[in-house]
Amino acid sequence: MFVLTKSVLAMMISFILAVLLGLFLIPILKKLKASQRVSVYVSEMHKQKNGTPTMGGLIFIVPVIMTVVILYLLGKINFSYNLLIIVFTFISYSLIGFLDDYLIIKRNNNKGLTEIQKLLLQIIVAIIFFYLFMKGGNEPLIWIRSLNLRIEMGWLYGLFILFILVSSSNAVNITDGLDGLAGGLSVIAFLTFGIIAWSTGWLEGYDDIAVFCFILIGGILGFLVFNLNPAKVFMGDTGSLALGATLGAVAIITRYEFLLILIGIVFVLETLSCVIQIIYFKLTGKRFFPMTPIHHSFEKIGFKETDIVKMFLFIGLLASMIAIILCVWI
């Protein structure tokens, strides 16, 4: 009950700070013309979003960091080694996204970091994560606790971690195309991992990791006040890369790497749609989907943006409930 109380307190502080920061930051971003052009290939309905400020991920990133510091100073949260790794990942990937958004705004086009530059930075952070992870006494193995199955991987686990962090960060980035979609799905995912973390009593700092998940939820909810349709701000790469990588980091630390596929099923489907589209087009010269990511395909066939978001959030919520049952009760 004490962890739950701390989690609610943390979520409330983060939410209030995020809303206050949003009220202050959005006018500044508009004044700086910190906007990203909408692609000419998307639905006509998206053209009206031109001029909407980006880099809105700062609205939850800064409050999350502030809330962690506040709770630490109040003695409500301990900075365990595992939490330190997660916070490092959160900040590092947010800086990569911030750099990308900054270059887009500075150049006044959609050309920020190149794909190679962005991938290289993501890989570097993932390697540092693996080093810190192993230095903390963790074993390089896949541990499926419900089946009491331990699969030793050795150095291959480093590649496994790299794949999780890079793919999860980019998956959220790809999904961030409709108002409230990536943020809403992230709230569901972190709520799920927060609940899961409560059940990992064997993990050092498990309660603080749970609290951190709820800090993130509060910050994201504060951001969604301004990001729900019609969005007044977009999270940009600043927010999406940070959220995706942090989801991956929490999954790795809690040893529920494979459960991330279920919890983030919409992120997975969005990414797979892009991969299938690219492969199919190279093989046949034709499109498999009307447009990717797949949320744009639903728009192409007549679905309203708000209805697509509701449908995807429902899928994410249902998958997360199944995930909680699998990891906690089975």
Protein Blocks (a to p, Z undefined) as FASTA:
>chain_A
ZZmmmmmmmmmmmmmmmmmmmmmmmmmmmmnopacdddfkbcfklmmmgoiaghklmmmm
mmmmmmmmmmmmnopaccdfklmmmmmmmmmmmmmmmmmmmmmmmnopabdcdfklmmmm
mmmmmmmmmmmmmmnopacddddfknopacdekjmlmmmmmmmmmmmmmmmmmmmmbghk
lmmmmmmmmmmmmmmmmmmmmbghklmmmmmmmmmmmmmmmmmmmmpccdfbdebjmlmm
mmmmmmmmmmmmnopmkmmmmmmmmmmmmmmmmmmmmmmmmmnopafbfbdcfklmmmmn
opafklmmmmmmmmmmmmmmmmmmmmmmZZ
